[in-house]
C-alpha cells in the first residue's frame, strides 16, 4: 500500500474513533483524554520508523495508566479495589493524564524539531569504522559477557520462580530478606547488570545473525521472570527489541522488520495477553475466572497505576507525608543505602514491607499501600509506583507539566542509531528499558538505575578489557612486523 494512502487511512480511522468517543463516553474529561491519546498515537504511527520510541512509551502509558479507566468508563467494568475514589478525584486523575500526554508531545516535538535543524546544518557525521580493532574487541567482549551474565540471570530467575511457587507471590517480597534463594552476591550482581552488557553489545551494531543468541537469552530471562509474577518484564523486553529492530532498519536500510515478523506479532499479541492474565491468577492463588472477559480483566488489573493520582488528590496529608518529595525518593534511597554512606555512618536504610519503610523511605507506592492495605502490605503486597502521581503530589500540575516535558524531550533525543557514536547507541537502547518502566515506577527510576555504581563499574570493566585486548593485538602486530623485517633479505644485518 502507498505510504501516503496508508497515512490518510490512519488519520481517517483516528478521526472516526475520536468522533465515536465524543458521542458515546459520558465523562467529558476522560473523553477528551482518549481523543488526545488516539490523535497523538495516530500521528506518531503515520511515521512509525522515526517515532518508534514514542509509540513504545505511549503503549506502556495506555496499558499501565489508562487501561483501568478505559474499561471503567467505556464498558462499565469495575471491581472493588479497596480504594474509594470520588468523582472529583477521578476527574483530577483524568486531567493529570491529559496534561501529561500534551506535555509529553510538546517536549517530544520541540526536541525533534531542534534535532532536524541540527541535522540540516550538519548533514554528514564523521563515520566510525566498526571494523576497527577496538570496536571489534568491544563487540566480542560484550557478546560473551552478555551470554554468561544472562545464563546467570536465567538461573536466578528459575530459582526465584521455584521460591515464589513455594511461598506465594506476595510473600516472596517479604520473605526473600530472610531466605537466600538466589546466587552468591558477586554472581547476583553480574546477573543484575546483564542488561548493561546487552546494551553495550547492541550499541556496536552487530549483524542480524550475531544478535539472535543474546536477544534470545534476554527474552527467555524476562519470560521466566514474568512466570514469577513480574509480568511487566516480558512486555517491556519485547517492546524494547522491536524498537531496536526498527532503529536498525533505519540505520542499516535493511530488512530487520519484515512482514512475517509483523504478522507473528499481531497473532501472538492476544495470546500473550491471555498468558499474562493467567499468570496474574496464578500469582494470586485463585482459579482462572471464566465469567469475565480476560482482555478486559488484563487491562483493569494492569492499568490501575493511575489510581495513585486520584488517591494523592483525595488523601494527601492523610495517606502520604505532605512534606515529602516522592519524585526524588529513589535518589534519596540510593544515597542512603550506598556503601559510602554506610562507611561514614550516614546511611539510613529501611527494610522493605515494614512500617518504617512506608513512613520514612520517600516511596509513594509504599505509603499508599500501607495506608489502604496495612495487613497485606506487611506480608508483601504493593501497589507499585506512578511517576505522574509523584509529580502531582510534590509540585501539583506545574510538576506534571515540567516532568513530562522533560520526558518527552528525552524520548525525542533517542532516535536512529548512529555508526559514529557507540556511547549514544548504548544510552539509547539502555534508556528504552528505563523509560518504558516509568508509567508504573518512580520519576527518579531511570536516573538512579543509569548511575548505579554496579552498572558503572561493569561498564568500566568492559571498556578496560576491550582496550587491553586491542593494545595487546597492536603490540603483537608490531612485533610480528619487526620480526618480518629482520628476516627479509633486505633486512639482513
C-alpha positions as CSV (number, residue, x, y, z in Angstrom):
1,X,0.0,0.0,0.0
2,X,1.2,3.5,-0.9
3,X,2.6,5.3,2.2
4,X,0.5,8.4,1.6
5,X,-2.7,6.3,1.3
6,X,-1.7,4.5,4.5
7,X,-1.2,7.7,6.4
8,X,-4.6,9.1,5.2
9,X,-6.3,5.8,6.2
10,X,-4.8,6.0,9.7
11,X,-5.9,9.6,10.2
12,X,-9.4,9.0,8.9
13,X,-9.7,5.9,11.2
14,X,-8.5,8.0,14.1
15,X,-11.0,10.8,13.3
16,X,-13.8,8.3,13.2
17,X,-12.8,6.7,16.6
18,X,-12.5,10.2,18.1
19,X,-16.0,11.2,17.0
20,X,-17.4,7.9,18.3
21,X,-15.8,8.5,21.7
22,X,-17.1,12.1,21.9
23,X,-20.6,10.8,21.2
24,X,-20.6,7.8,23.5
25,X,-18.4,8.4,26.5
26,X,-20.3,10.2,29.3
27,X,-17.3,11.6,31.2
28,X,-16.2,14.6,29.1
29,X,-12.8,14.8,30.7
30,X,-12.0,11.2,30.0
31,X,-13.4,11.5,26.5
32,X,-11.0,14.4,25.9
33,X,-8.2,12.3,27.3
34,X,-9.0,9.4,24.9
35,X,-9.3,11.7,21.9
36,X,-6.0,13.3,22.7
37,X,-4.3,9.9,23.1
38,X,-5.7,8.5,19.9
39,X,-4.8,11.6,17.9
40,X,-1.2,11.7,19.1
41,X,-0.8,7.9,18.7
42,X,-2.2,8.1,15.1
43,X,0.2,11.0,14.2
44,X,3.2,9.0,15.6
45,X,2.0,5.9,13.7
46,X,2.0,7.7,10.4
47,X,5.8,7.8,10.6
48,X,6.4,4.9,12.9
49,X,10.1,4.4,11.8
50,X,11.0,7.8,13.2
51,X,8.7,7.7,16.2
52,X,9.3,4.1,17.3
53,X,10.4,5.0,20.9
54,X,7.5,7.5,21.4
55,X,5.0,4.8,20.2
56,X,6.5,2.3,22.6
57,X,6.1,4.7,25.5
58,X,2.6,5.6,24.5
59,X,1.7,1.8,24.5
60,X,3.0,1.5,28.1
61,X,1.3,4.7,29.0
62,X,-2.0,3.3,27.9
63,X,-1.6,-0.2,29.3
64,X,-0.4,0.9,32.8
65,X,-2.2,4.3,33.2
66,X,-5.2,4.4,31.0
67,X,-6.2,0.7,30.9
68,X,-8.4,0.6,34.0
69,X,-10.1,4.0,33.4
70,X,-10.8,2.9,29.8
71,X,-12.7,-0.3,30.7
72,X,-14.4,1.5,33.5
73,X,-15.7,4.5,31.5
74,X,-16.3,2.7,28.2
75,X,-17.5,-0.7,29.2
76,X,-18.6,-0.1,32.8
77,X,-16.2,-2.8,34.0
78,X,-15.4,-2.4,37.7
79,X,-14.0,-4.4,40.6
80,X,-13.8,-3.2,44.2
81,X,-10.1,-2.3,44.7
82,X,-10.3,-1.2,48.3
83,X,-9.5,2.4,47.4
84,X,-12.6,4.6,47.4
85,X,-12.3,7.4,44.9
86,X,-14.9,10.2,44.5
87,X,-15.8,11.9,41.2
88,X,-13.6,14.9,41.9
89,X,-10.5,12.8,42.4
90,X,-11.3,10.7,39.4
91,X,-11.6,13.7,37.1
92,X,-8.4,15.1,38.6
93,X,-6.7,11.8,37.6
94,X,-8.0,12.1,34.1
95,X,-6.9,15.8,33.9
96,X,-3.4,14.8,35.1
97,X,-3.2,12.1,32.4
98,X,-4.4,14.6,29.7
99,X,-1.9,17.3,30.8
100,X,0.8,14.6,30.8
101,X,0.1,13.5,27.3
102,X,0.1,17.1,26.0
103,X,3.3,17.9,27.8
104,X,4.9,14.7,26.5
105,X,4.0,15.5,22.9
106,X,5.2,19.1,23.3
107,X,8.6,18.1,24.7
108,X,8.9,15.4,22.0
109,X,8.0,17.8,19.2
110,X,10.4,20.5,20.5
111,X,13.3,18.1,20.6
112,X,12.5,16.5,17.2
113,X,12.3,20.0,15.5
114,X,15.6,21.1,17.1
115,X,17.3,17.8,16.0
116,X,16.0,18.2,12.4
117,X,17.6,21.7,12.2
118,X,20.9,20.4,13.6
119,X,20.8,17.6,11.1
120,X,20.3,20.0,8.2
121,X,23.2,22.1,9.4
122,X,25.5,19.0,9.7
123,X,24.3,16.6,7.1
124,X,27.2,14.2,7.4
125,X,28.7,12.8,10.5
126,X,32.2,11.5,10.8
127,X,31.8,7.9,10.2
128,X,33.3,5.5,12.6
129,X,34.7,2.2,11.2
130,X,33.0,-0.5,13.3
131,X,35.6,-2.9,12.0
132,X,38.4,-1.1,13.8
133,X,40.2,-3.3,16.4
134,X,38.7,-1.6,19.5
135,X,35.2,-1.8,18.1
136,X,35.6,-5.4,17.2
137,X,37.0,-6.3,20.6
138,X,34.2,-4.3,22.4
139,X,31.7,-6.3,20.4
140,X,33.4,-9.6,21.2
141,X,33.9,-8.9,24.9
142,X,30.3,-7.6,25.4
143,X,28.9,-10.6,23.4
144,X,30.5,-13.2,25.7
145,X,29.7,-11.1,28.8
146,X,26.0,-10.9,27.7
147,X,25.9,-14.7,27.2
148,X,27.5,-15.5,30.6
149,X,25.5,-12.9,32.5
150,X,22.1,-13.9,31.0
151,X,22.8,-17.5,31.8
152,X,23.3,-16.3,35.4
153,X,20.1,-14.2,35.2
154,X,18.1,-17.1,33.8
155,X,19.4,-19.4,36.6
156,X,18.5,-16.8,39.3
157,X,15.0,-16.3,37.7
158,X,14.4,-20.0,37.8
159,X,15.4,-20.1,41.5
160,X,13.0,-17.2,42.2
161,X,10.2,-18.9,40.3
162,X,10.7,-22.0,42.5
163,X,10.8,-19.8,45.6
164,X,7.6,-18.0,44.6
165,X,5.8,-21.2,43.8
166,X,6.7,-22.4,47.3
167,X,5.8,-19.4,49.4
168,X,3.5,-17.3,47.1
169,X,4.0,-14.2,45.1
170,X,3.3,-11.5,47.7
171,X,5.0,-13.4,50.5
172,X,8.1,-13.7,48.4
173,X,8.8,-9.9,48.6
174,X,8.7,-10.1,52.4
175,X,10.4,-13.5,52.9
176,X,13.3,-13.0,50.4
177,X,15.1,-10.9,53.0
178,X,15.3,-14.0,55.3
179,X,15.6,-16.8,52.8
180,X,18.6,-16.8,50.4
181,X,17.1,-18.4,47.3
182,X,19.4,-16.6,44.9
183,X,23.1,-16.9,43.9
184,X,26.1,-15.5,45.8
185,X,26.5,-11.8,45.9
186,X,29.0,-11.4,43.0
187,X,27.1,-13.7,40.7
188,X,23.8,-11.9,41.6
189,X,25.4,-8.5,40.8
190,X,26.5,-9.8,37.4
191,X,23.1,-11.1,36.7
192,X,21.5,-7.8,37.6
193,X,23.9,-6.0,35.3
194,X,23.2,-8.3,32.3
195,X,21.1,-5.5,30.5
196,X,24.2,-3.3,30.6
197,X,26.2,-5.9,28.7
198,X,23.4,-6.4,26.2
199,X,23.1,-2.6,25.6
200,X,26.9,-2.3,25.0
201,X,26.8,-5.2,22.6
202,X,23.9,-3.9,20.6
203,X,25.5,-0.4,20.6
204,X,28.3,-1.8,18.4
205,X,25.7,-2.6,15.7
206,X,26.3,-6.3,15.3
207,X,24.7,-8.0,12.3
208,X,21.4,-9.8,12.5
209,X,22.9,-13.2,12.9
210,X,25.1,-12.1,15.8
211,X,22.1,-10.6,17.6
212,X,20.0,-13.7,17.7
213,X,21.6,-15.5,20.7
214,X,22.0,-12.5,23.1
215,X,18.5,-11.3,22.3
216,X,17.0,-14.8,22.6
217,X,18.6,-15.2,26.1
218,X,17.3,-11.7,27.0
219,X,13.7,-12.6,26.1
220,X,13.9,-16.1,27.8
221,X,15.3,-14.5,31.0
222,X,12.4,-12.0,31.1
223,X,9.8,-14.6,30.3
224,X,11.0,-16.7,33.2
225,X,10.9,-13.6,35.4
226,X,7.3,-13.0,34.3
227,X,6.4,-16.5,35.4
228,X,7.3,-15.4,38.9
229,X,4.7,-12.7,38.7
230,X,6.7,-9.8,37.1
231,X,4.6,-9.5,34.0
232,X,5.9,-6.1,33.0
233,X,9.4,-7.5,32.3
234,X,8.4,-9.7,29.3
235,X,6.2,-6.9,27.8
236,X,8.9,-4.3,28.1
237,X,11.6,-6.6,26.7
238,X,9.6,-7.4,23.6
239,X,8.8,-3.8,23.0
240,X,12.5,-2.8,23.6
241,X,13.7,-5.3,21.0
242,X,11.0,-4.2,18.5
243,X,12.2,-0.6,18.9
244,X,15.8,-1.7,18.4
245,X,14.9,-3.6,15.2
246,X,13.1,-0.6,13.8
247,X,16.1,1.6,14.6
248,X,18.4,-0.9,12.8
249,X,16.1,-1.0,9.8
250,X,16.5,2.8,9.6
251,X,20.3,3.0,10.2
252,X,21.2,0.0,8.0
253,X,18.4,0.4,5.5
254,X,18.0,-3.3,5.9
255,X,15.1,-5.7,6.4
256,X,15.3,-6.1,10.2
257,X,11.5,-5.7,10.5
258,X,9.6,-7.7,7.8
259,X,6.0,-8.6,7.1
260,X,6.5,-12.0,8.6
261,X,7.5,-10.6,12.0
262,X,4.6,-8.2,11.9
263,X,2.1,-11.0,11.2
264,X,3.6,-13.1,14.0
265,X,3.4,-10.1,16.4
266,X,-0.3,-9.5,15.6
267,X,-1.2,-13.1,16.0
268,X,0.7,-13.7,19.3
269,X,-0.3,-10.4,21.0
270,X,-3.7,-11.7,22.2
271,X,-2.1,-15.0,23.2
272,X,0.5,-13.1,25.2
273,X,-2.2,-11.0,27.0
274,X,-4.1,-14.2,27.9
275,X,-0.9,-15.8,29.2
276,X,-0.1,-12.7,31.3
277,X,-3.6,-12.7,32.7
278,X,-3.3,-16.4,33.6
279,X,0.0,-15.6,35.4
280,X,-2.0,-12.9,37.4
281,X,-4.5,-15.6,38.6
282,X,-1.6,-18.0,39.4
283,X,0.3,-15.5,41.5
284,X,-2.9,-14.6,43.3
285,X,-3.5,-18.2,44.1
286,X,-7.0,-18.2,42.6
287,X,-8.7,-20.2,39.9
288,X,-9.0,-18.8,36.4
289,X,-12.1,-16.7,36.1
290,X,-14.5,-17.9,33.4
291,X,-17.3,-15.3,33.8
292,X,-15.3,-12.2,32.6
293,X,-13.5,-11.1,29.5
294,X,-9.8,-11.9,30.2
295,X,-8.6,-9.0,28.0
296,X,-10.8,-6.5,30.0
297,X,-9.6,-8.1,33.2
298,X,-6.0,-7.7,32.0
299,X,-6.4,-4.0,31.2
300,X,-8.2,-3.4,34.5
301,X,-5.5,-5.1,36.6
302,X,-2.5,-3.7,34.8
303,X,-3.9,-0.2,34.1
304,X,-4.5,0.8,37.7
305,X,-1.3,2.7,38.4
306,X,-3.1,6.0,37.7
307,X,-5.4,5.4,40.7
308,X,-2.5,6.7,42.7
309,X,-3.0,10.1,41.2
310,X,-6.6,10.1,42.4
311,X,-5.5,8.8,45.8
312,X,-3.0,11.6,46.2
313,X,-5.6,14.2,45.4
314,X,-8.2,12.8,47.7
315,X,-6.0,11.5,50.6
316,X,-3.0,13.9,50.5
317,X,-1.7,14.5,54.0
318,X,-3.6,11.5,55.3
319,X,-2.2,8.6,53.3
320,X,1.0,10.4,52.4
321,X,3.6,12.6,54.0
322,X,2.7,16.1,52.8
323,X,6.3,17.4,53.2
324,X,8.0,14.5,51.4
325,X,9.3,14.9,47.8
326,X,8.5,11.4,46.4
327,X,9.7,12.3,42.9
328,X,13.3,12.1,44.2
329,X,12.7,9.3,46.7
330,X,14.7,6.8,44.5
331,X,17.7,9.2,44.6
332,X,17.4,9.6,48.4
333,X,17.3,5.8,49.0
334,X,20.2,5.2,46.6
335,X,22.4,7.7,48.6
336,X,21.3,6.4,52.0
337,X,21.8,2.8,51.1
338,X,25.1,3.3,49.4
339,X,28.3,1.7,50.8
340,X,29.9,5.1,51.0
341,X,27.1,6.5,53.3
342,X,27.3,3.4,55.5
343,X,31.1,3.6,55.7
344,X,30.8,7.1,57.3
345,X,27.8,6.1,59.4
346,X,25.5,8.4,57.4
347,X,23.3,5.7,55.8
348,X,19.7,5.2,56.8
349,X,18.1,2.3,55.1
350,X,14.8,0.5,55.9
351,X,13.8,-3.0,55.2
352,X,11.0,-3.2,52.6
353,X,7.5,-4.1,53.6
354,X,7.9,-2.5,57.0
355,X,6.1,0.4,58.7
356,X,9.4,2.3,58.9
357,X,9.9,1.9,55.1
358,X,6.4,3.1,54.3
359,X,6.7,6.2,56.6
360,X,10.4,7.2,56.1
361,X,11.7,5.9,52.7
362,X,10.0,8.5,50.5
363,X,8.3,5.8,48.5
364,X,4.8,6.9,47.4
365,X,3.7,3.4,46.5
366,X,4.7,2.1,49.9
367,X,3.0,4.9,51.7
368,X,-0.3,4.4,49.9
369,X,-0.2,0.6,50.1
370,X,0.4,0.8,53.9
371,X,-2.5,3.2,54.3
372,X,-5.0,1.3,52.3
373,X,-3.8,-2.3,52.8
374,X,-1.9,-2.3,56.1
375,X,-2.1,-6.1,56.7
376,X,-1.4,-7.1,53.1
377,X,1.5,-4.6,52.9
378,X,3.3,-6.2,55.8
379,X,3.1,-9.6,54.2
380,X,4.5,-8.5,50.8
381,X,1.7,-6.7,48.8
382,X,2.4,-3.5,46.9
383,X,0.7,-1.0,44.6
384,X,3.8,-0.3,42.6
385,X,4.6,3.3,41.5
386,X,3.4,6.1,39.3
387,X,5.6,9.0,38.2
388,X,2.7,11.3,37.5
389,X,1.3,10.8,41.0
390,X,4.6,11.7,42.5
391,X,5.0,14.8,40.4
392,X,1.4,15.8,41.2
393,X,1.9,15.3,44.9
394,X,5.2,17.2,45.0
395,X,4.6,20.1,42.6
396,X,0.9,20.0,41.6
397,X,0.1,20.5,37.9
398,X,3.3,22.5,37.4
399,X,5.4,19.4,38.2
400,X,3.3,17.2,36.0
401,X,3.9,19.6,33.0
402,X,7.6,20.2,33.6
403,X,8.3,16.5,34.3
404,X,6.5,15.3,31.2
405,X,8.1,18.0,29.0
406,X,11.5,16.6,30.2
407,X,10.5,13.0,29.5
408,X,9.1,13.9,26.0
409,X,12.3,15.8,25.2
410,X,14.4,12.8,26.4
411,X,12.4,10.4,24.2
412,X,12.8,12.7,21.3
413,X,16.5,12.7,21.7
414,X,16.5,8.9,21.2
415,X,16.3,8.3,17.5
416,X,18.1,6.2,14.9
417,X,21.3,4.5,15.9
418,X,24.5,6.2,14.6
419,X,27.5,4.5,13.2
420,X,29.8,7.1,14.7
421,X,28.7,7.1,18.3
422,X,28.9,3.9,20.4
423,X,28.1,5.8,23.6
424,X,25.0,7.4,22.1
425,X,23.8,4.0,20.8
426,X,24.4,2.4,24.3
427,X,22.4,5.2,26.1
428,X,19.6,5.0,23.5
429,X,19.0,1.2,24.0
430,X,19.5,1.3,27.7
431,X,17.2,4.2,28.0
432,X,14.4,2.2,26.3
433,X,14.3,-0.3,29.2
434,X,14.4,2.5,31.7
435,X,11.8,4.8,30.2
436,X,9.3,2.1,29.4
437,X,9.0,1.4,33.2
438,X,8.2,5.0,34.1
439,X,4.4,4.7,33.9
440,X,4.4,2.2,36.7
441,X,7.5,3.4,38.6
442,X,9.2,6.4,40.2
443,X,10.1,9.5,38.4
444,X,13.7,9.1,39.5
445,X,14.0,5.5,38.5
446,X,15.8,6.0,35.1
447,X,18.4,8.3,36.7
448,X,19.0,6.1,39.7
449,X,19.4,3.0,37.5
450,X,21.7,4.7,35.0
451,X,24.2,5.9,37.6
452,X,24.0,2.7,39.7
453,X,27.5,2.1,40.9
454,X,27.3,-1.6,40.0
455,X,26.5,-0.7,36.4
456,X,29.1,1.9,36.1
457,X,31.8,-0.5,37.4
458,X,30.8,-3.1,34.9
459,X,30.9,-0.5,32.0
460,X,34.4,0.4,33.0
461,X,35.5,-3.2,33.2
462,X,34.1,-4.0,29.7
463,X,35.9,-0.9,28.3
464,X,39.3,-1.7,30.0
465,X,39.2,-5.4,28.9
466,X,38.5,-4.3,25.3
467,X,41.2,-1.7,25.5
468,X,43.7,-4.2,26.9
469,X,42.9,-6.8,24.1
470,X,43.3,-4.0,21.5
471,X,46.6,-2.9,22.9
472,X,47.9,-6.5,23.1
473,X,46.9,-7.2,19.5
474,X,48.7,-4.0,18.3
475,X,51.8,-5.0,20.2
476,X,51.7,-8.5,18.7
477,X,51.2,-7.0,15.2
478,X,54.1,-4.6,15.7
479,X,56.4,-7.4,17.0
480,X,55.4,-9.6,14.0
481,X,56.1,-6.8,11.6
482,X,59.5,-6.1,13.1
483,X,60.3,-9.8,13.0
484,X,59.4,-10.0,9.4
485,X,61.6,-7.1,8.5
486,X,64.6,-8.6,10.4
487,X,64.1,-11.9,8.4
488,X,63.7,-10.3,5.0
489,X,66.7,-10.4,2.6
490,X,66.8,-6.6,2.6
491,X,66.8,-6.6,6.4
492,X,69.8,-8.8,6.9
493,X,72.4,-7.3,9.2
